[in-house]
Amino acid sequence: MVDVQNDFCPGGALAVPGGDEVIEAVNRLAAEVPFVIATRDWHPPDHSSFLEQGGIWPVHCVRDTPGAQLHSGLPTAIEAIIDKGEERDREGYSGFEGTALERLLREYGIETVHVAGLALDYCVKATALDARAAGFRVVVHGAATRAVNVAPGDDERAVAELRSAGVEVTPAPPRPARRQL
């Protein structure tokens, strides 16, 4: 489960169009897999990705704030939470970047990584590509993800890049309206 956090859902600081629509599909998927890991953006207040610091995003998912918390509609059976984006000068899109995620997956003998969450064209894509590069079989569940779509077609380009890297992408998510920053 990638970044299904309050700030990425409606009313959040960086709401992904339809972000809360993934929750039902994420819950179904979580019930089908033996081990559930959630990632979350866990930024310092002065993270370099924020507009005020010269980045492209509004302030979002600042550690220990309500916006950074996982959405309350998620399953309670989460075996591990991986915080990412904790370093001021590292983007932290991928759940593998500077975390123990790969080690944890290997310790549990995981061979196939199922990816769902927010946002398809950023953190879901980066996490799935890094999982594939680490040698895992990777499935991105299209019904359980949504894209930010800063530029029209970002979702389609993300799916094409994932497939080109050998990631299986199940039926594409609905096309949300373009996100206005």
N, CA, C and O of each residue as an XYZ file, in Angstrom:
724
protein
N       0.845     -1.170      0.000
C       0.000      0.000      0.000
C       0.885      1.225      0.000
O       1.607      1.476      0.965
N       0.833      1.980     -1.062
C       1.699      3.150     -1.191
C       0.916      4.419     -0.852
O      -0.013      4.795     -1.566
N       1.294      5.059      0.222
C       0.906      6.440      0.542
C      -0.599      6.734      0.511
O      -1.008      7.781      0.009
N      -1.409      5.846      1.029
C      -2.843      6.141      1.121
C      -3.012      6.932      2.421
O      -3.414      6.402      3.457
N      -2.691      8.211      2.319
C      -2.630      9.112      3.461
C      -3.658     10.220      3.314
O      -4.123     10.518      2.213
N      -3.998     10.814      4.427
C      -5.034     11.850      4.437
C      -4.729     13.004      3.493
O      -5.641     13.509      2.838
N      -3.476     13.436      3.403
C      -3.149     14.563      2.536
C      -3.310     14.248      1.050
O      -3.386     15.171      0.238
N      -3.365     12.970      0.673
C      -3.544     12.597     -0.728
C      -4.988     12.260     -1.061
O      -5.297     11.910     -2.200
N      -5.871     12.362     -0.083
C      -7.297     12.081     -0.276
C      -8.069     13.397     -0.290
O      -7.522     14.425      0.109
N      -9.329     13.392     -0.739
C     -10.101     14.634     -0.802
C     -10.035     15.421      0.506
O     -10.188     14.866      1.595
N      -9.803     16.724      0.369
C      -9.666     17.601      1.524
C      -8.246     17.723      2.010
O      -7.955     18.564      2.861
N      -7.341     16.894      1.484
C      -5.945     16.924      1.899
C      -5.150     17.993      1.180
O      -5.627     18.586      0.211
N      -3.954     18.237      1.647
C      -3.096     19.292      1.117
C      -2.667     19.043     -0.331
O      -2.400     19.994     -1.066
N      -2.599     17.798     -0.739
C      -2.194     17.437     -2.101
C      -3.119     16.313     -2.585
O      -2.668     15.230     -2.957
N      -4.400     16.598     -2.568
C      -5.405     15.590     -2.889
C      -5.266     15.087     -4.323
O      -5.254     15.871     -5.272
N      -5.163     13.781     -4.461
C      -5.141     13.122     -5.760
C      -6.598     12.978     -6.198
O      -7.418     12.498     -5.415
N      -6.946     13.379     -7.426
C      -8.334     13.213     -7.869
C      -8.787     11.763     -7.693
O      -8.175     10.841     -8.231
N      -9.867     11.574     -6.932
C     -10.376     10.225     -6.682
C      -9.518      9.416     -5.736
O      -9.649      8.193     -5.693
N      -8.646     10.052     -4.978
C      -7.720      9.333     -4.106
C      -8.404      8.394     -3.138
O      -7.910      7.295     -2.883
N      -9.531      8.811     -2.599
C     -10.237      7.949     -1.641
C     -10.940      6.783     -2.316
O     -11.351      5.836     -1.646
N     -11.081      6.841     -3.635
C     -11.740      5.753     -4.373
C     -10.908      4.474     -4.393
O     -11.426      3.414     -4.746
N      -9.643      4.549     -4.024
C      -8.798      3.349     -4.024
C      -9.002      2.497     -2.775
O      -8.614      1.329     -2.756
N      -9.591      3.054     -1.755
C      -9.627      2.384     -0.454
C     -10.329      1.039     -0.505
O      -9.820      0.066      0.051
N     -11.472      0.955     -1.151
C     -12.186     -0.330     -1.226
C     -11.342     -1.378     -1.949
O     -11.246     -2.519     -1.495
N     -10.729     -0.996     -3.075
C      -9.895     -1.941     -3.824
C      -8.646     -2.325     -3.026
O      -8.225     -3.481     -3.064
N      -8.057     -1.385     -2.317
C      -6.895     -1.680     -1.485
C      -7.274     -2.674     -0.390
O      -6.524     -3.610     -0.113
N      -8.420     -2.476      0.226
C      -8.877     -3.394      1.277
C      -9.108     -4.797      0.735
O      -8.761     -5.780      1.389
N      -9.694     -4.896     -0.461
C      -9.891     -6.226     -1.076
C      -8.551     -6.897     -1.338
O      -8.377     -8.080     -1.044
N      -7.619     -6.158     -1.881
C      -6.297     -6.691     -2.170
C      -5.596     -7.114     -0.883
O      -4.984     -8.181     -0.831
N      -5.680     -6.290      0.147
C      -5.030     -6.606      1.421
C      -5.557     -7.911      2.004
O      -4.816     -8.642      2.663
N      -6.823     -8.206      1.767
C      -7.413     -9.449      2.285
C      -6.928    -10.675      1.522
O      -7.079    -11.801      1.997
N      -6.344    -10.465      0.340
C      -5.920    -11.581     -0.514
C      -4.432    -11.906     -0.406
O      -3.996    -12.957     -0.876
N      -3.660    -11.032      0.197
C      -2.221    -11.249      0.267
C      -1.814    -11.613      1.697
O      -2.491    -11.238      2.654
N      -0.707    -12.343      1.836
C      -0.333    -12.819      3.169
C       0.358    -11.783      4.055
O       0.435    -11.964      5.270
N       0.858    -10.702      3.459
C       1.681     -9.760      4.209
C       1.430     -8.366      3.658
O       1.661     -8.129      2.472
N       0.966     -7.441      4.480
C       0.630     -6.089      4.025
C       1.614     -5.090      4.616
O       1.808     -5.018      5.830
N       2.230     -4.322      3.720
C       3.138     -3.252      4.118
C       2.562     -1.951      3.579
O       2.126     -1.887      2.430
N       2.562     -0.929      4.399
C       2.123      0.394      3.959
C       3.325      1.328      3.961
O       4.130      1.323      4.892
N       3.432      2.127      2.908
C       4.423      3.195      2.921
C       3.680      4.493      3.182
O       2.482      4.614      2.928
N       4.423      5.451      3.693
C       3.837      6.776      3.843
C       4.929      7.820      3.684
O       6.052      7.650      4.160
N       4.573      8.912      2.998
C       5.435     10.078      2.980
C       5.512     10.571      4.415
O       4.498     10.628      5.110
N       6.688     10.922      4.853
C       6.887     11.329      6.240
C       7.925     12.445      6.235
O       9.038     12.296      6.739
N       7.515     13.576      5.642
C       8.454     14.662      5.356
C       8.752     15.551      6.557
O       7.907     15.740      7.432
N       9.978     16.100      6.587
C      10.260     17.162      7.553
C       9.532     18.433      7.093
O       9.186     18.542      5.917
N       9.298     19.376      7.978
C       8.543     20.581      7.617
C       9.195     21.422      6.511
O       8.513     22.211      5.857
N      10.498     21.262      6.297
C      11.201     22.045      5.271
C      11.655     21.170      4.095
O      12.702     21.425      3.499
N      10.878     20.154      3.768
C      11.275     19.228      2.700
C      11.486     19.978      1.384
O      10.740     20.901      1.059
N      12.497     19.575      0.642
C      12.878     20.266     -0.595
C      11.830     20.167     -1.697
O      11.895     20.939     -2.653
N      10.871     19.254     -1.604
C       9.846     19.136     -2.642
C       8.741     20.177     -2.490
O       7.921     20.338     -3.394
N       8.706     20.882     -1.368
C       7.650     21.858     -1.117
C       7.909     23.151     -1.897
O       9.054     23.574     -2.054
N       6.842     23.761     -2.374
C       6.937     25.010     -3.136
C       7.794     26.053     -2.417
O       8.620     26.719     -3.040
N       7.594     26.189     -1.114
C       8.326     27.192     -0.334
C       9.826     26.944     -0.309
O      10.605     27.849     -0.008
N      10.230     25.718     -0.625
C      11.646     25.353     -0.635
C      12.178     25.241     -2.064
O      13.312     24.811     -2.272
N      11.361     25.627     -3.049
C      11.770     25.556     -4.447
C      11.303     24.298     -5.155
O      11.667     24.071     -6.309
N      10.511     23.482     -4.493
C       9.989     22.258     -5.095
C       8.714     22.513     -5.883
O       8.346     23.659     -6.141
N       8.050     21.435     -6.261
C       6.857     21.564     -7.109
C       5.545     21.269     -6.380
O       4.472     21.427     -6.962
N       5.613     20.844     -5.121
C       4.409     20.409     -4.411
C       4.056     21.338     -3.264
O       4.941     21.939     -2.655
N       2.768     21.460     -2.965
C       2.405     22.160     -1.733
C       2.882     21.349     -0.523
O       3.165     20.157     -0.643
N       2.967     21.986      0.618
C       3.361     21.288      1.844
C       2.365     20.152      2.070
O       1.152     20.366      2.065
N       2.893     18.941      2.269
C       2.033     17.767      2.453
C       2.761     16.713      3.274
O       3.991     16.667      3.301
N       1.995     15.881      3.932
C       2.517     14.715      4.664
C       3.703     15.062      5.552
O       4.709     14.354      5.567
N       3.573     16.161      6.294
C       4.612     16.521      7.254
C       4.492     15.563      8.433
O       3.420     15.408      9.018
N       5.594     14.933      8.767
C       5.602     13.904      9.818
C       4.842     14.360     11.062
O       4.887     15.523     11.464
N       4.154     13.403     11.642
C       3.400     13.607     12.888
C       2.236     14.586     12.774
O       1.762     15.091     13.791
N       1.767     14.865     11.556
C       0.574     15.699     11.394
C      -0.586     14.816     10.954
O      -0.360     13.716     10.450
N      -1.820     15.272     11.134
C      -2.976     14.481     10.691
C      -2.925     14.146      9.193
O      -3.352     13.063      8.795
N      -2.416     15.048      8.370
C      -2.348     14.798      6.936
C      -1.412     13.672      6.562
O      -1.591     13.030      5.527
N      -0.416     13.424      7.394
C       0.558     12.366      7.112
C       0.076     10.988      7.559
O       0.690      9.976      7.219
N      -1.002     10.944      8.308
C      -1.491      9.652      8.811
C      -2.143      8.843      7.691
O      -2.685      9.399      6.735
N      -2.078      7.533      7.829
C      -2.768      6.657      6.881
C      -4.264      6.896      6.999
O      -4.771      7.191      8.082
N      -4.967      6.767      5.882
C      -6.410      6.968      5.859
C      -7.086      5.977      6.797
O      -6.707      4.806      6.846
N      -8.066      6.434      7.527
C      -8.728      5.594      8.539
C      -9.526      4.435      7.933
O      -9.889      3.503      8.650
N      -9.800      4.478      6.644
C     -10.552      3.400      6.004
C      -9.707      2.213      5.579
O     -10.233      1.260      5.005
N      -8.415      2.250      5.848
C      -7.519      1.160      5.455
C      -7.636     -0.011      6.411
O      -8.128      0.139      7.529
N      -7.179     -1.190      5.966
C      -7.262     -2.362      6.838
C      -6.391     -2.189      8.082
O      -5.373     -1.498      8.061
N      -6.817     -2.826      9.145
C      -6.033     -2.742     10.375
C      -4.901     -3.757     10.381
O      -3.972     -3.653     11.182
N      -4.977     -4.735      9.490
C      -3.953     -5.784      9.437
C      -2.788     -5.345      8.553
O      -2.566     -5.897      7.475
N      -2.055     -4.352      9.025
C      -0.855     -3.890      8.334
C       0.327     -4.364      9.154
O       0.492     -3.971     10.308
N       1.151     -5.213      8.550
C       2.265     -5.803      9.291
C       3.426     -4.844      9.500
O       4.160     -4.963     10.481
N       3.598     -3.895      8.586
C       4.717     -2.955      8.724
C       4.376     -1.650      8.037
O       3.665     -1.627      7.033
N       4.895     -0.560      8.593
C       4.776      0.757      7.967
C       6.190      1.235      7.673
O       7.056      1.265      8.548
N       6.398      1.608      6.418
C       7.698      2.104      5.959
C       7.561      3.601      5.704
O       6.796      4.019      4.835
N       8.300      4.403      6.458
C       8.308      5.848      6.238
C       9.376      6.195      5.226
O      10.480      5.652      5.258
N       9.037      7.112      4.319
C       9.962      7.511      3.261
C       9.911      9.024      3.081
O       9.012      9.689      3.595
N      10.868      9.552      2.359
C      10.914     11.000      2.162
C      11.246     11.748      3.435
O      10.862     12.905      3.608
N      11.960     11.084      4.320
C      12.275     11.686      5.621
C      13.447     12.653      5.571
O      13.601     13.504      6.447
N      14.272     12.515      4.538
C      15.433     13.394      4.414
C      15.043     14.636      3.620
O      14.379     14.539      2.588
N      15.451     15.779      4.099
C      15.062     17.048      3.504
C      15.360     17.127      2.004
O      14.545     17.643      1.240
N      16.512     16.625      1.583
C      16.955     16.812      0.203
C      16.784     15.591     -0.692
O      17.331     15.557     -1.794
N      16.027     14.580     -0.233
C      15.767     13.411     -1.081
C      14.272     13.318     -1.318
O      13.476     13.380     -0.382
N      13.902     13.170     -2.573
C      12.485     13.164     -2.935
C      11.702     12.106     -2.170
O      10.674     12.404     -1.562
N      12.185     10.881     -2.201
C      11.507      9.825     -1.454
C      10.243      9.310     -2.103
O       9.329      8.882     -1.399
N      10.159      9.335     -3.432
C       8.973      8.790     -4.098
C       8.858      7.281     -3.877
O       7.765      6.774     -3.626
N       9.958      6.576     -3.967
C       9.924      5.110     -3.883
C       9.956      4.615     -2.445
O      10.674      5.151     -1.601
N       9.168      3.589     -2.186
C       9.194      2.927     -0.887
C      10.520      2.242     -0.606
O      10.784      1.838      0.526
N      11.355      2.109     -1.628
C      12.662      1.458     -1.473
C      13.775      2.465     -1.198
O      14.853      2.080     -0.745
N      13.534      3.737     -1.463
C      14.576      4.759     -1.363
C      14.924      5.062      0.089
O      14.156      5.702      0.808
N      16.087      4.594      0.503
C      16.572      4.868      1.847
C      15.795      4.182      2.954
O      15.800      4.648      4.094
N      15.119      3.070      2.634
C      14.320      2.363      3.642
C      14.753      0.898      3.733
O      15.619      0.442      2.987
N      14.145      0.191      4.643
C      14.416     -1.239      4.824
C      13.403     -2.109      4.090
O      13.285     -3.294      4.402
N      12.675     -1.563      3.132
C      11.617     -2.321      2.464
C      12.142     -3.579      1.773
O      11.571     -4.656      1.949
N      13.203     -3.468      0.999
C      13.704     -4.651      0.304
C      14.128     -5.731      1.300
O      13.797     -6.902      1.114
N      14.843     -5.361      2.335
C      15.273     -6.325      3.345
C      14.066     -7.019      3.982
O      14.083     -8.233      4.184
N      13.047     -6.269      4.289
C      11.847     -6.816      4.903
C      11.151     -7.813      3.970
O      10.740     -8.888      4.406
N      11.020     -7.462      2.706
C      10.399     -8.373      1.739
C      11.198     -9.667      1.616
O      10.620    -10.753      1.557
N      12.498     -9.555      1.577
C      13.343    -10.748      1.453
C      13.277    -11.606      2.726
O      13.248    -12.834      2.646
N      13.253    -10.970      3.879
C      13.136    -11.723      5.135
C      11.865    -12.565      5.166
O      11.863    -13.660      5.729
N      10.817    -12.081      4.586
C       9.546    -12.801      4.577
C       9.386    -13.689      3.342
O       8.325    -14.279      3.137
N      10.415    -13.784      2.535
C      10.380    -14.667      1.377
C       9.416    -14.227      0.288
O       8.927    -15.053     -0.482
N       9.146    -12.947      0.222
C       8.230    -12.419     -0.786
C       8.910    -12.445     -2.155
O      10.039    -11.979     -2.306
N       8.217    -12.990     -3.141
C       8.730    -13.027     -4.512
C       7.942    -12.120     -5.446
O       8.479    -11.607     -6.427
N       6.657    -11.924     -5.132
C       5.798    -11.063     -5.937
C       5.318     -9.917     -5.074
O       4.777    -10.123     -3.988
N       5.524     -8.701     -5.571
C       5.091     -7.503     -4.862
C       3.862     -6.955     -5.579
O       3.918     -6.623     -6.763
N       2.759     -6.865     -4.854
C       1.522     -6.271     -5.372
C       1.488     -4.827     -4.895
O       1.612     -4.559     -3.700
N       1.318     -3.892     -5.836
C       1.401     -2.472     -5.503
C       0.059     -1.802     -5.766
O      -0.553     -1.985     -6.818
N      -0.382     -1.021     -4.783
C      -1.617     -0.243     -4.876
C      -1.392      1.047     -4.112
O      -0.494      1.117     -3.273
N      -2.190      2.069     -4.385
C      -2.109      3.292     -3.607
C      -1.980      4.540     -4.445
O      -2.466      4.604     -5.574
N      -1.307      5.551     -3.867
C      -1.270      6.887     -4.456
C       0.175      7.390     -4.524
O       0.969      7.142     -3.617
N       0.482      8.047     -5.527
C      -0.197      8.276     -6.779
C       0.514      7.474     -7.870
O       1.734      7.309     -7.854
N      -0.275      6.988     -8.804
C       0.221      6.112     -9.866
C       1.435      6.697    -10.570
O       2.423      5.994    -10.782
N       1.378      7.958    -10.930
C       2.417      8.564    -11.754
C       3.632      9.058    -10.965
O       4.562      9.611    -11.551
N       3.634      8.866     -9.659
C       4.789      9.249     -8.854
C       5.218      8.101     -7.940
O       6.052      7.283     -8.330
N       4.671      8.031     -6.750
C       5.171      7.081     -5.755
C       4.854      5.630     -6.079
O       5.672      4.750     -5.809
N       3.689      5.361     -6.651
C       3.371      3.982     -7.048
C       4.338      3.541     -8.139
O       4.910      2.453     -8.066
N       4.519      4.380     -9.143
C       5.434      4.046    -10.248
C       6.856      3.839     -9.735
O       7.495      2.843    -10.072
N       7.353      4.763     -8.930
C       8.731      4.656     -8.441
C       8.925      3.402     -7.591
O       9.940      2.716     -7.716
N       7.964      3.106     -6.737
C       8.060      1.918     -5.892
C       8.035      0.651     -6.733
O       8.827     -0.262     -6.503
N       7.137      0.591     -7.699
C       7.033     -0.593     -8.556
C       8.292     -0.785     -9.396
O       8.771     -1.910     -9.540
N       8.829      0.291     -9.947
C      10.052      0.181    -10.753
C      11.234     -0.275     -9.898
O      12.045     -1.086    -10.344
N      11.333      0.236     -8.686
C      12.434     -0.187     -7.812
C      12.261     -1.643     -7.373
O      13.245     -2.370     -7.244
N      11.036     -2.064     -7.148
C      10.794     -3.471     -6.801
C      11.213     -4.369     -7.961
O      11.835     -5.411     -7.759
N      10.870     -3.959     -9.160
C      11.240     -4.739    -10.351
C      12.761     -4.765    -10.509
O      13.337     -5.816    -10.791
N      13.407     -3.620    -10.331
C      14.869     -3.553    -10.451
C      15.552     -4.422     -9.397
O      16.667     -4.896     -9.615
N      14.898     -4.634     -8.264
C      15.453     -5.476     -7.202
C      15.193     -6.958     -7.464
O      15.602     -7.812     -6.678
N      14.509     -7.264     -8.576
C      14.316     -8.661     -8.958
C      12.992     -9.281     -8.562
O      12.796    -10.483     -8.744
N      12.084     -8.492     -8.028
C      10.778     -9.023     -7.675
C       9.857     -9.048     -8.892
O       9.987     -8.218     -9.792
N       8.934     -9.997     -8.915
C       7.815     -9.919     -9.851
C       6.902     -8.844     -9.278
O       6.658     -8.820     -8.072
N       6.396     -7.954    -10.129
C       5.619     -6.808     -9.639
C       4.305     -6.694    -10.397
O       4.266     -6.761    -11.625
N       3.229     -6.521     -9.632
C       1.905     -6.299    -10.192
C       1.370     -4.993     -9.617
O       1.242     -4.855     -8.400
N       1.059     -4.041    -10.480
C       0.398     -2.808    -10.059
C      -1.083     -2.993    -10.349
O      -1.475     -3.297    -11.475
N      -1.890     -2.808     -9.332
C      -3.338     -3.016     -9.447
C      -4.009     -1.704     -9.836
O      -4.203     -0.815     -9.007
N      -4.360     -1.603    -11.120
C      -4.907     -0.371    -11.678
C      -6.150      0.137    -10.989
O      -6.325      1.348    -10.853
N      -7.016     -0.755    -10.552
C      -8.246     -0.328     -9.873
C      -7.964      0.204     -8.474
O      -8.838      0.810     -7.854
N      -6.757     -0.015     -7.974
C      -6.407      0.383     -6.614
C      -5.367      1.498     -6.609
O      -4.578      1.618     -5.671
N      -5.371      2.310     -7.659
C      -4.455      3.445     -7.723
C      -5.102      4.563     -8.537
O      -5.992      4.317     -9.351
N      -4.651      5.769     -8.311
C      -5.067      6.935     -9.075
C      -3.832      7.791     -9.314
O      -2.849      7.715     -8.577
N      -3.903      8.610    -10.362
C      -2.775      9.460    -10.743
C      -3.033     10.917    -10.384
O      -4.179     11.360    -10.311
N      -1.957     11.645    -10.165
C      -2.044     13.087     -9.958
C      -2.342     13.760    -11.295
O      -3.164     14.673    -11.363
N      -1.679     13.311    -12.352
C      -1.845     13.881    -13.695
C      -1.579     15.382    -13.716
O      -2.423     16.159    -14.161
N      -0.404     15.790    -13.235
C      -0.017     17.192    -13.314
C      -0.051     17.628    -14.773
O      -0.541     18.711    -15.092
N       0.467     16.788    -15.651
C       0.369     17.014    -17.096
C      -0.578     15.959    -17.664
O      -0.510     14.792    -17.276
N      -1.448     16.355    -18.566
C      -2.362     15.368    -19.151
C      -1.591     14.177    -19.717
O      -0.595     14.341    -20.421
N      -2.073     12.971    -19.395
C      -1.444     11.762    -19.905
C      -0.348     11.203    -19.026
O       0.246     10.181    -19.370
N      -0.057     11.844    -17.887
C       0.962     11.297    -16.985
C       0.624      9.874    -16.573
O       1.517      9.039    -16.430
N      -0.649      9.593    -16.382
C      -1.055      8.236    -15.998
C      -0.729      7.233    -17.089
O      -0.213      6.152    -16.806
N      -1.024      7.580    -18.331
C      -0.756      6.674    -19.450
C       0.748      6.458    -19.630
O       1.193      5.341    -19.894
N       1.517      7.521    -19.488
C       2.973      7.400    -19.603
C       3.531      6.530    -18.477
O       4.451      5.742    -18.697
N       2.981      6.669    -17.281
C       3.434      5.847    -16.159
C       3.162      4.372    -16.432
O       4.027      3.528    -16.200
N       1.974      4.060    -16.919
C       1.624      2.667    -17.216
C       2.536      2.119    -18.301
O       2.995      0.981    -18.203
N       2.807      2.909    -19.333
C       3.699      2.461    -20.406
C       5.105      2.201    -19.874
O       5.736      1.212    -20.250
N       5.598      3.071    -19.009
C       6.938      2.888    -18.432
C       6.982      1.641    -17.556
O       7.947      0.878    -17.603
N       5.947      1.439    -16.764
C       5.893      0.252    -15.913
C       5.907     -1.018    -16.758
O       6.680     -1.939    -16.495
N       5.060     -1.059    -17.758
C       4.987     -2.253    -18.613
C       6.300     -2.479    -19.340
O       6.736     -3.620    -19.493
N       6.931     -1.411    -19.788
C       8.212     -1.526    -20.480
C       9.282     -2.131    -19.578
O      10.199     -2.796    -20.061
N       9.171     -1.905    -18.270
C      10.132     -2.438    -17.299
C       9.782     -3.853    -16.850
O      10.492     -4.435    -16.030
N       8.692     -4.411    -17.382
C       8.311     -5.764    -17.011
C       7.349     -5.855    -15.848
O       7.159     -6.930    -15.278
N       6.739     -4.736    -15.490
C       5.741     -4.716    -14.425
C       4.380     -5.040    -15.041
O       4.005     -4.474    -16.068
N       3.657     -5.945    -14.413
C       2.293     -6.241    -14.850
C       1.383     -5.163    -14.285
O       1.438     -4.856    -13.094
N       0.542     -4.586    -15.146
C      -0.420     -3.583    -14.704
C      -1.810     -4.117    -15.028
O      -2.148     -4.317    -16.195
N      -2.610     -4.346    -13.996
C      -3.964     -4.842    -14.196
C      -4.824     -3.690    -14.722
O      -4.336     -2.564    -14.810
N      -6.076     -3.938    -15.069
C      -6.878     -2.921    -15.761
C      -6.625     -1.498    -15.282
O      -6.584     -1.205    -14.088
N      -6.459     -0.636    -16.270
C      -6.097      0.755    -15.996
C      -7.142      1.444    -15.142
O      -8.336      1.163    -15.250
N      -6.681      2.349    -14.289
C      -7.616      3.114    -13.471
C      -8.411      4.093    -14.329
O      -7.989      4.429    -15.436
N      -9.539      4.546    -13.836
C     -10.273      5.564    -14.570
C      -9.424      6.818    -14.713
O      -8.571      7.089    -13.868
N      -9.646      7.570    -15.758
C      -8.871      8.792    -16.000
C      -9.475      9.954    -15.249
O     -10.535     10.451    -15.628
N      -8.816     10.400    -14.184
C      -9.322     11.561    -13.449
C      -8.994     12.848    -14.189
O      -8.183     12.866    -15.115
N      -9.637     13.914    -13.762
C      -9.342     15.226    -14.309
C      -7.923     15.628    -13.926
O      -7.355     15.100    -12.971
N      -7.366     16.554    -14.667
C      -6.011     17.018    -14.380
C      -5.970     17.702    -13.027
O      -6.872     18.464    -12.680
N      -4.938     17.431    -12.275
C      -4.740     18.030    -10.940
C      -4.275     19.447    -11.116
O      -3.350     19.708    -11.884
N      -4.894     20.357    -10.424
C      -4.492     21.774    -10.459
C      -3.612     22.054     -9.245
O      -4.020     21.811     -8.109
N      -2.418     22.560     -9.480
C      -1.513     22.910     -8.370
C      -1.697     24.360     -7.995
O      -1.030     24.852     -7.085
